[in-house]
Amino acid sequence: MTWLTPPLLWFEIVVLVLVLVCWCIYRFSKRPGSRIGALRDWLAYIAISVALVVVIVLAALYGPEKSFDTNWILFAVNTVFVFGYTLKVVRPLWTRPKLWAVIAGLVLLHGIIGWAVISRVERIPWFWYVPADIAEIWAALIAIQLACRALLPPMDKPSC
């Protein structure tokens, strides 16, 4: 298992990353259609990958003996769900700066309230997040409609 020694392992990782980057550049240049869309998708994949690596590294550093507080993990998942769904619904308004100002304010408010609750409550049952998520999404959509002075498009419902 000499190929797992640290200097050779780092060399293999660097070569693998270079090969992947070259392959992505090749695929990007040969892609039909909008290259802006492809670049946006590629950057989204990079952001998701970096976030995943950070989570794995933090889990490895803290390990089982220094486990994370599950309240913070649930709160992070809750935040991603609430604001991910809200941004999906308001996609037609993405070009308006007021939308992003409202989202920034709501994320800040969400973080402050979440920190205050989690720091004072020892254990929060996971099922309490469901009604909180529904209320938070509802409040966010109303705040966005009021700030942008625009009605949201109707949700596409599948017809039977």
C-alpha positions in Angstrom: 0.0 0.0 0.0 2.8 2.4 -0.8 0.5 4.4 -3.0 -1.2 5.7 0.2 1.9 7.3 1.6 1.2 11.1 2.2 3.4 12.6 -0.5 2.2 10.2 -3.2 -1.4 10.5 -2.0 -1.3 14.3 -2.3 0.2 14.0 -5.7 -2.6 11.6 -6.7 -5.2 14.0 -5.4 -3.7 16.9 -7.3 -3.6 14.9 -10.5 -7.2 13.8 -10.0 -8.4 17.3 -9.4 -6.5 18.6 -12.5 -8.0 15.8 -14.6 -11.5 16.6 -13.3 -11.0 20.3 -14.0 -9.8 19.6 -17.5 -12.7 17.3 -18.2 -15.2 19.9 -16.9 -13.6 22.6 -19.1 -13.9 20.3 -22.1 -17.5 19.4 -21.4 -18.2 23.1 -20.8 -16.8 24.1 -24.2 -18.7 21.4 -26.0 -22.0 22.0 -24.3 -24.8 23.2 -26.7 -27.0 26.1 -25.6 -26.4 28.8 -23.0 -22.9 28.7 -21.4 -24.1 31.1 -18.7 -26.6 28.4 -17.5 -23.8 25.8 -17.6 -21.5 28.1 -15.6 -24.2 28.7 -13.0 -24.8 25.0 -12.7 -21.1 24.3 -12.4 -20.7 26.9 -9.7 -23.6 25.5 -7.8 -22.1 22.0 -7.9 -18.8 23.4 -6.6 -20.6 25.2 -3.8 -22.4 22.0 -2.8 -19.2 20.0 -3.0 -17.3 22.5 -0.8 -20.1 22.5 1.8 -20.1 18.7 1.8 -16.3 18.6 2.3 -16.5 21.1 5.1 -19.2 19.0 6.9 -17.1 15.9 6.5 -13.9 17.6 7.8 -15.8 19.0 10.8 -17.3 15.6 11.5 -13.8 14.1 11.3 -12.3 16.7 13.6 -15.0 16.5 16.3 -15.5 12.7 15.9 -17.7 10.6 18.0 -16.2 11.7 21.3 -17.0 15.4 20.7 -20.4 15.0 18.9 -22.3 17.9 17.5 -25.4 19.2 19.2 -28.3 17.8 17.2 -30.3 21.0 17.7 -27.8 22.9 15.5 -27.8 20.2 12.8 -31.7 20.3 12.7 -31.6 24.1 12.7 -29.2 24.0 9.7 -31.4 21.6 7.8 -34.4 23.7 8.7 -32.7 26.8 7.4 -31.8 25.2 4.1 -35.3 23.8 3.6 -37.1 27.1 4.5 -35.0 29.4 2.4 -34.5 26.9 -0.4 -38.2 26.4 -0.8 -38.9 30.1 -0.5 -36.3 31.0 -3.2 -37.7 28.2 -5.5 -41.2 29.7 -5.2 -40.0 33.3 -5.9 -37.7 32.5 -8.8 -39.5 35.0 -11.1 -38.5 37.8 -8.7 -34.8 36.9 -8.6 -33.8 39.9 -10.6 -35.2 42.4 -8.1 -32.8 43.7 -5.5 -35.6 44.1 -2.9 -36.1 40.4 -2.9 -32.4 39.8 -1.9 -32.7 42.5 0.8 -35.7 40.9 2.3 -34.1 37.4 2.1 -31.0 38.8 3.8 -33.1 40.3 6.6 -35.1 37.1 7.0 -32.0 35.0 7.2 -30.5 37.3 9.8 -33.8 37.3 11.8 -34.0 33.5 11.5 -30.4 33.1 12.7 -30.9 35.4 15.7 -34.2 33.7 16.8 -32.8 30.3 16.2 -29.6 31.0 18.2 -31.7 32.5 21.1 -34.1 29.4 21.2 -31.4 26.8 20.8 -29.1 28.3 23.4 -31.9 28.4 26.0 -33.7 25.1 25.2 -31.8 21.8 26.0 -33.6 19.6 23.5 -36.0 20.5 20.7 -38.0 17.6 19.2 -37.6 17.4 15.5 -41.3 17.4 14.7 -41.6 20.9 16.1 -39.8 22.1 13.0 -42.6 21.1 10.7 -45.2 23.7 11.9 -42.4 26.2 12.4 -41.2 25.7 8.8 -44.7 26.1 7.4 -45.2 29.3 9.4 -41.8 30.7 8.4 -42.2 30.0 4.7 -45.7 31.6 4.8 -44.3 34.7 6.6 -41.4 34.9 4.2 -43.6 34.8 1.1 -45.9 37.5 2.5 -42.9 39.7 3.4 -41.5 39.2 -0.1 -44.8 40.0 -1.8 -45.2 43.2 0.3 -41.6 44.3 -0.3 -41.5 43.6 -4.1 -45.1 44.8 -4.6 -45.8 41.8 -6.8 -48.0 38.8 -6.5 -46.3 35.5 -6.7 -47.2 33.3 -9.7 -49.5 30.4 -8.9 -47.9 27.1 -8.0 -48.2 24.5 -10.8 -50.4 21.8 -9.6 -50.5 18.4 -11.4 -53.8 17.7 -13.0 -55.3 14.3 -12.5 
